[in-house]
Amino acid sequence: WATPTEITVTTKKPDWTWYATGPGAGIQIEHGPRRGRLVIPCDHIEAGTKCYYSHVIYSDDHGRTWQLGGRTPRDQVNECEVAELSGQRLLLNLRNYDRTKQTRQQAISRDGGATWGEQRHVPELIEPICQASLRRFSWPADGRSGLLLFSNPASTKRENLTVRRSYDEGETWRDPLVLHPGPAAYSCLVALSAEDAGCLYERGEKRPYERITFARFTAWPGAN
């Protein structure tokens, strides 16, 4: 490994206390004028208000330098996942602490993560206040829609680890695939081939943290 470079001054405001990157993966933008940009999902707490928000950091020089991107407009969100959408947009999917609606939240950026639009709750994505994983599996091509994958404990408890698909760039989520109906928690999705994806996740019989499991599945429904 190369010598570490201190990047705090360009990626963290002085009045932020808690600060976390991940725990999911970052992305590299593939299309448009910001092609090549690295985008890392993060979250933080403000010292004065004690409010917690999601944000991103980004690099336009392959990680040599890093800049602070946009913060979510509203608080009560933290661990987040980012995916590139068509139309030079990014999607930020957010762990939600607002218990008036027990679902994930999402926000859209149209400037490569420099700012984020208004958050909205996603009724299909029920969650127990937990990390989730989001992955661009394929782009629209040859008359076939693109495919986004999402995994989380699809319950108000940490259980029922489920993968859902979106064929409309994150507007709706459907075709659930239950990987484990019992206790489960954090997960991470990966594309393995043109048709197959994988999910690494925490699971157990009595508690969510008894073992870590890797499941391989066909990303497109109907073939699992």
C-alpha positions in Angstrom: 0.0 0.0 0.0 1.1 3.6 -0.7 1.6 6.0 2.1 -1.8 7.2 3.5 -2.9 10.7 2.5 -4.8 12.8 5.0 -8.1 14.0 3.4 -10.1 15.2 6.5 -9.9 18.9 5.7 -11.6 18.4 2.3 -14.2 15.8 3.3 -15.4 16.7 6.8 -16.9 19.9 8.2 -15.4 21.1 11.6 -18.8 20.8 13.4 -19.3 17.1 12.5 -18.7 14.5 15.2 -19.6 11.0 14.2 -18.4 10.3 10.7 -18.5 7.0 8.7 -17.8 5.8 5.2 -19.8 2.9 3.9 -20.4 0.3 5.2 -21.3 -0.4 1.6 -19.3 0.0 -1.6 -18.6 3.1 -3.6 -19.0 3.4 -7.3 -17.2 4.9 -10.4 -19.5 6.8 -12.7 -19.6 5.2 -16.1 -21.5 7.7 -18.3 -21.7 11.4 -19.0 -19.4 14.3 -18.3 -18.5 13.0 -14.9 -17.4 9.6 -16.2 -14.6 8.2 -14.0 -15.7 10.0 -10.8 -15.4 7.9 -7.7 -18.4 8.4 -5.3 -18.3 7.0 -1.7 -21.5 7.0 0.5 -21.0 8.4 4.0 -22.9 9.6 7.0 -22.3 12.0 9.9 -23.7 13.7 13.0 -23.8 17.5 13.5 -22.3 18.6 16.9 -24.8 21.4 17.6 -28.0 19.9 16.5 -27.1 16.2 17.2 -28.9 15.5 13.8 -27.6 12.7 11.6 -27.5 12.9 7.8 -26.2 11.0 4.8 -23.7 12.5 2.4 -21.1 11.5 -0.2 -17.5 12.3 -1.0 -16.0 12.1 -4.5 -12.8 12.1 -6.4 -12.2 13.2 -10.0 -8.5 12.1 -10.2 -8.7 8.4 -9.4 -8.5 8.9 -5.6 -5.5 11.3 -5.4 -7.7 14.0 -3.9 -11.2 14.0 -2.4 -14.0 16.5 -2.1 -17.1 16.7 0.1 -20.2 16.2 -1.9 -23.8 16.9 -1.0 -25.7 16.2 2.2 -29.3 15.0 2.3 -31.8 17.8 2.7 -33.4 16.2 5.8 -32.0 14.3 8.8 -32.9 11.0 10.5 -30.9 9.0 7.9 -27.4 7.7 8.0 -25.9 4.5 6.4 -26.5 4.8 2.7 -25.8 3.2 -0.7 -25.3 4.9 -4.1 -25.9 3.7 -7.6 -25.7 5.4 -11.0 -28.9 5.8 -12.9 -29.6 6.6 -16.6 -29.8 10.3 -17.5 -26.6 11.3 -15.7 -28.3 10.8 -12.3 -27.2 9.1 -9.0 -29.5 7.4 -6.6 -28.9 7.5 -2.8 -30.7 4.8 -0.8 -30.9 5.7 2.9 -31.2 3.9 6.3 -34.3 5.6 7.8 -34.8 6.5 11.5 -38.2 8.2 10.9 -40.5 5.6 12.5 -43.6 7.3 11.2 -42.9 5.3 8.0 -40.8 2.1 8.5 -39.3 2.1 5.0 -36.1 3.1 3.3 -35.7 6.6 1.9 -34.2 7.6 -1.5 -32.8 10.8 -3.0 -31.6 11.8 -6.5 -28.6 13.8 -7.6 -28.3 15.4 -11.0 -24.8 16.8 -10.6 -22.7 13.8 -9.7 -23.3 13.9 -6.0 -22.6 17.6 -5.4 -26.2 18.1 -4.2 -29.2 15.9 -3.5 -32.9 16.4 -4.2 -35.7 15.9 -1.8 -35.9 12.6 0.0 -38.9 10.3 -0.4 -40.0 7.1 1.4 -40.1 3.9 -0.7 -43.2 1.9 0.4 -41.9 -1.4 -1.0 -38.6 -1.3 0.9 -39.7 -2.0 4.5 -36.8 -1.9 7.0 -36.0 -2.3 10.7 -33.4 0.5 10.8 -30.6 -1.5 9.3 -27.9 -1.3 6.6 -28.9 -2.4 3.1 -27.1 -3.0 -0.2 -27.8 -1.4 -3.6 -26.1 -2.4 -6.9 -26.4 -1.5 -10.5 -26.5 -5.0 -12.2 -27.1 -4.0 -15.8 -27.9 -1.0 -18.1 -30.8 -0.8 -20.6 -29.7 -2.4 -23.8 -31.2 -4.2 -26.9 -34.8 -3.5 -25.8 -34.2 -4.9 -22.3 -34.6 -2.7 -19.2 -31.7 -2.0 -16.9 -31.6 -3.8 -13.6 -30.9 -2.5 -10.1 -30.7 -4.9 -7.1 -31.4 -4.1 -3.5 -31.0 -6.3 -0.4 -32.0 -5.8 3.2 -34.0 -7.4 6.1 -37.4 -6.8 4.6 -39.2 -6.5 7.9 -39.6 -4.2 10.9 -37.3 -6.7 12.6 -33.8 -7.8 11.6 -35.1 -10.9 9.7 -36.2 -12.0 6.2 -33.1 -11.1 4.2 -34.6 -10.3 0.7 -33.3 -9.2 -2.7 -35.6 -6.9 -4.7 -35.3 -5.7 -8.3 -36.0 -2.4 -10.0 -36.5 -2.2 -13.8 -37.4 1.5 -13.8 -34.3 3.1 -12.4 -35.3 2.8 -8.7 -38.8 4.2 -9.1 -40.4 0.9 -7.9 -39.0 -2.4 -6.5 -40.5 -5.8 -7.0 -39.9 -9.6 -7.6 -38.6 -10.3 -4.1 -36.2 -13.2 -3.6 -36.0 -14.3 0.0 -32.5 -15.6 0.8 -33.1 -16.3 4.5 -36.5 -15.9 6.3 -35.0 -16.0 9.8 -32.8 -13.5 11.7 -30.6 -11.5 9.3 -28.8 -8.1 9.2 -26.2 -6.5 7.0 -25.6 -7.5 3.4 -23.5 -6.7 0.3 -24.4 -7.4 -3.3 -22.1 -8.0 -6.2 -22.5 -8.7 -9.9 -20.7 -12.0 -10.8 -21.5 -12.4 -14.5 -23.9 -11.2 -17.2 -26.7 -13.2 -15.5 -25.6 -14.0 -11.9 -25.3 -12.0 -8.8 -24.1 -12.7 -5.3 -25.1 -11.6 -1.8 -22.9 -11.8 1.3 -25.0 -11.4 4.4 -25.3 -11.9 8.2 -27.8 -14.6 9.3 -28.7 -17.0 12.1 -31.4 -19.1 13.6 -31.8 -17.3 16.9 -29.8 -14.1 16.2 -28.8 -12.3 13.0 -25.0 -12.5 13.7 -24.4 -16.3 14.1 -22.8 -16.7 10.7 -21.9 -15.0 7.4 -23.4 -16.6 4.2 -22.7 -16.1 0.5 -25.6 -16.8 -1.8 -25.3 -16.9 -5.6 -28.5 -16.3 -7.6 -29.8 -15.4 -11.0 -30.3 -11.7 -11.1 -33.2 -11.7 -13.5 -36.3 -13.4 -12.0 -37.8 -16.7 -13.1 -34.6 -18.6 -13.3 -33.6 -19.2 -9.7 
